[in-house]
Amino acid sequence: MAEFVSPANVSIMIVAKALAALEPIHKLGILHGDIKNNNLLIVPSMGRVVWIDFSSSVTPVTRLQNWMQGVLKLVHYDCVSTYSMPDG
């Protein structure tokens, strides 16, 4: 006779595997950016949980680029707003 597994236990196992699957991704410095159930592929036959749809993900490079763009905007704004024409 097969052992009964409650839906609550299945849910807990899925969440635990989903969180564990994020660990190696985060170790690479990648943030998924869109964590939700629609982006979780559950493969019951293999007992696996896989994150999909990394279109909103952020890598260390994109984080650095975003930071640099922010700095450049601040510098540009500061230079433009404080500049005055020399008297001539």
N, C-alpha and C positions, 0 to 999 in steps of 0.2 A: 504494500500500500504506500502511495506517495505521501510525503510529509506536507502538511498544510503550511503555506506561507501567507501571512496576512498582507493585505494591500499596504498597510502602514510600514511593514518591514521591507517590502519591495521599494516603496518610495524612499525610505531611509538609505537603502543600498544604492539606489540610482543617484541620489544627492551626493552620497559619499564618493561614488565613482566619478561623478561630474566634477566635484571639487578636486579630487586627486588628478584628474586629467588636465586641470588648469596648471598644476604645479610645474611640469616641465616647460610649458609655454611661458609661464612667468619667469622661470629661471633664465630663459633666453631674452628677457626684457620685453616680451610682447604682451600687450594688454588686448584682450579680445574686443572689448568695446561695445558689445551688444549681447550681454548674457541674458538669455531668456529661453524658455522651454522650446520655442520654435527652432532654435539653433543647436539643439541637442539631439543627436542621432543615437537611438538606443538599439543595440543589436542583441536581442535576447538569446539567440542561438549561440553566440560567442560570449555572452556575459559582459559585453563591452558598452561603454558610453563614449561617444566621440563628439567633440565640438565642431560645428561647421559654420560657414559664412563668416569669414574673417574680413569682410569688406569695411567694417568700422574699426578694425584693429589699429593699434598704435605701436610702433616699434621705437627703440631708442633713437634711431635716425629721425623719424618723423617728429618725435618729441623735441629733439634738438632743433630741427628746422622750425617748428612752431615757436619755440622759445626765441630763436634768432629773429624771426619775423616780428615778434612782439617787441623785441629790443629795438630793431630798426625803425619800427613805427614810432616808438617813444622818442628815439633820437631825432628822427625826421620832424616830428611834431614840435619838439623842444627847439630845434634849430630854426624852423620856419616861424614859430610864434615869437621868438625873441629877436629875430633879425630886423634891423631897420636900415633903410637906405642911408648911405653916407651923405652928408651935406655937400653940395657941390656947386 
